[in-house]
Amino acid sequence: MTSHEHTVVVDRPLATVYDQWTQFESYPRFMDDVESVRQIDDTTTHWRVSVGGVSREYDATITEQHPGEVIAWQSVTGPEQGGRVSFASLDPDHTRVTLRMDLEPHGVAERVGDALGIVSSAVSSSLEKFKEFIEERGTAEGGWHGTVEEGDGITSVDLTDSTLRADETVDTADRPVARMEDEGGSLDPRHDGPGAPGGLR
């Protein structure tokens, strides 16, 4: 397994930068070698990538997600591949983003590409493209503020998040959001907006 890590400073607030990173299906727009990402459910994505000119597909699970801090994922089928992106606010208008990609090269082409620094270059290029992407947009396409702990799935969701799902729990009340309707509330936690990958976020 090899790891490649790079950091960039984005001229946008942390909330904007983090929210954009939760939109997994937008990754091909700025991540080199990522052909597509499809959101299957809240913690599962299907990736199609090209490493050293070799196409590969795999399902990945979100192993850790803390709003405004970190998103990590790991393949559960196919080749070993994963990543972790962390965020740190430098001031109200600047955010440091650190991206680490991990992969197990398979075959001669992938091993040569990794040895020549092609993968490392792709990680660096992806961060620079993301910086350009979000700085030009100015705002995120959507956002999801759920917390995912490894082995525990979704443990909490920010009440201010408009993309709450009925089967998630709210950390301030520790009860299913769906129960709010039973108790006289009118909150509709479902969201199928165009900015939500797979209609789930």
C-alpha positions in Angstrom: 0.0 0.0 0.0 1.4 3.4 -1.0 0.1 6.8 0.3 0.3 10.2 -1.3 -0.5 13.4 0.6 -0.8 17.0 -0.4 -2.1 20.2 1.1 -3.6 23.4 -0.3 -5.0 26.6 1.1 -8.4 27.5 -0.3 -9.7 31.1 -0.4 -13.1 30.2 1.0 -14.6 29.6 4.4 -14.4 26.2 6.0 -18.1 25.5 5.8 -18.2 26.1 2.1 -15.1 24.0 1.4 -16.3 21.1 3.6 -19.9 21.1 2.2 -18.5 20.8 -1.3 -16.4 17.8 -0.4 -19.5 16.0 0.9 -20.9 16.0 -2.6 -19.1 12.9 -3.7 -20.6 12.7 -7.2 -18.8 16.0 -8.1 -15.3 14.5 -7.5 -14.7 13.7 -11.2 -14.9 17.5 -11.9 -11.7 18.1 -10.0 -10.1 14.8 -9.1 -7.6 13.4 -11.6 -8.1 9.8 -12.6 -11.6 9.6 -11.0 -14.0 8.9 -13.8 -17.2 8.7 -11.8 -18.5 8.4 -8.2 -22.0 7.2 -7.6 -23.7 7.6 -4.2 -25.4 4.3 -3.3 -26.5 5.1 0.3 -25.4 7.4 3.1 -22.1 5.7 3.6 -21.5 3.7 0.4 -20.1 5.0 -2.9 -19.2 3.3 -6.2 -16.0 4.5 -7.8 -14.6 4.1 -11.4 -11.0 5.3 -11.6 -8.1 5.0 -13.9 -4.7 4.5 -12.3 -1.7 4.4 -14.6 -4.0 4.0 -17.6 -5.7 1.0 -16.0 -9.4 1.3 -15.3 -10.7 -0.2 -12.0 -14.1 -0.1 -10.2 -14.9 -0.6 -6.6 -17.3 0.1 -3.8 -16.1 2.2 -0.9 -17.5 2.9 2.5 -17.2 6.2 4.5 -15.3 5.1 7.5 -15.1 8.4 9.3 -16.9 11.7 8.9 -16.9 14.7 11.3 -18.5 17.9 10.0 -15.9 20.5 9.2 -13.0 18.2 10.2 -12.6 15.1 8.2 -14.0 12.6 5.6 -12.4 9.2 5.1 -13.3 6.3 2.8 -12.0 2.8 2.1 -12.7 0.3 -0.7 -14.8 -2.7 0.4 -14.8 -4.5 -3.0 -12.2 -4.7 -5.7 -8.7 -3.2 -5.4 -7.5 -1.7 -2.1 -7.9 2.0 -2.4 -9.0 4.8 0.0 -8.6 8.3 1.0 -8.8 10.9 3.7 -9.4 14.6 3.5 -9.1 16.9 6.5 -10.0 20.6 6.9 -8.7 23.4 9.1 -9.9 27.0 9.3 -7.0 29.4 9.0 -9.2 32.4 9.3 -12.9 33.2 8.3 -12.0 33.2 4.6 -9.2 30.6 4.3 -9.2 26.9 4.7 -6.4 24.4 4.7 -7.3 21.1 3.0 -5.1 18.0 3.2 -5.8 15.1 0.9 -4.2 11.6 1.3 -4.9 8.9 -1.2 -3.9 5.3 -0.4 -3.7 2.5 -3.0 -2.3 -0.9 -3.6 -0.7 -0.9 -7.1 -1.6 -3.9 -9.2 0.1 -4.9 -12.4 3.2 -3.5 -14.1 1.5 -0.3 -15.4 0.2 0.7 -12.0 3.5 -0.1 -10.2 5.5 1.9 -12.7 3.1 4.8 -12.6 3.3 4.9 -8.8 7.1 4.7 -8.9 7.3 7.5 -11.4 5.2 9.8 -9.2 2.2 9.8 -11.5 -0.2 9.1 -8.6 1.4 11.7 -6.3 1.2 14.2 -9.1 -2.5 13.4 -9.6 -3.3 14.0 -5.9 -1.6 17.3 -6.0 -3.3 18.3 -9.2 -6.7 17.2 -7.8 -6.3 19.6 -4.8 -5.3 22.5 -7.1 -8.3 21.8 -9.3 -10.6 21.6 -6.3 -9.2 25.0 -5.1 -10.0 26.5 -8.5 -13.4 24.8 -8.6 -14.7 26.1 -5.3 -13.1 29.5 -5.5 -14.7 30.1 -8.9 -18.1 28.8 -7.7 -18.0 30.7 -4.4 -20.6 28.5 -2.9 -21.0 24.7 -2.3 -23.4 22.7 -4.4 -24.9 21.1 -1.3 -23.9 19.8 2.1 -24.3 16.9 4.5 -23.5 17.3 8.2 -23.9 13.7 9.4 -21.3 12.2 11.7 -19.9 8.7 10.8 -17.8 6.7 13.3 -16.0 3.6 12.0 -18.1 0.5 12.8 -21.0 2.6 14.1 -22.5 4.1 10.9 -24.3 7.4 11.2 -24.4 8.5 14.8 -25.7 12.1 14.6 -26.9 14.8 12.3 -26.8 18.6 12.7 -30.4 19.9 13.3 -29.6 22.8 11.0 -29.0 20.5 8.1 -31.8 20.6 5.6 -30.9 17.1 4.2 -31.9 15.1 7.2 -33.0 11.5 6.6 -35.9 9.8 8.4 -33.7 7.0 9.6 -31.0 9.2 11.2 -30.8 10.3 14.8 -30.4 13.8 16.1 -27.6 14.2 18.6 -29.4 16.9 20.7 -32.5 14.7 21.3 -31.1 11.2 20.7 -34.2 10.0 18.9 -35.2 9.3 15.3 -36.1 12.4 13.3 -39.1 10.5 11.9 -40.6 10.5 15.4 -41.0 14.3 15.3 -43.9 13.9 12.9 -45.6 11.5 15.2 -45.2 14.1 18.0 -46.9 16.8 16.0 -43.8 18.2 14.2 -43.9 19.1 10.5 -40.3 18.5 9.6 -39.9 16.6 6.3 -36.4 15.1 6.6 -36.2 13.7 3.1 -34.4 15.7 0.4 -33.9 14.9 -3.3 -32.3 18.2 -4.4 -30.2 18.3 -7.6 -27.1 19.0 -5.5 -27.4 15.8 -3.5 -25.4 12.9 -4.8 -27.7 10.0 -5.6 -30.6 12.0 -4.2 -29.4 11.1 -0.7 -27.5 14.1 0.5 
